[in-house]
Amino acid sequence: MSAFIKKNRAGLAVILLALALIGYGLIKNQQKSVLNKAVRICMECVGLG
């Protein structure tokens, strides 16, 4: 296992950072805001918004 960690240190750091930022967003209750923005962007791409 330690050889895997040494070989993929940068990738693991990125994954840990992503998980930390996702956790922070969930704590701040940002999931609804992100979903609303995603829906608005999709509606604009389809031409409905």
Buried (B, 14 or more C-beta within 10 A) or exposed (E): EEEEEEEEEEEEEEEEEEEEEEEEEEEEEEEEEEEEEEEEEEEEEEEEE
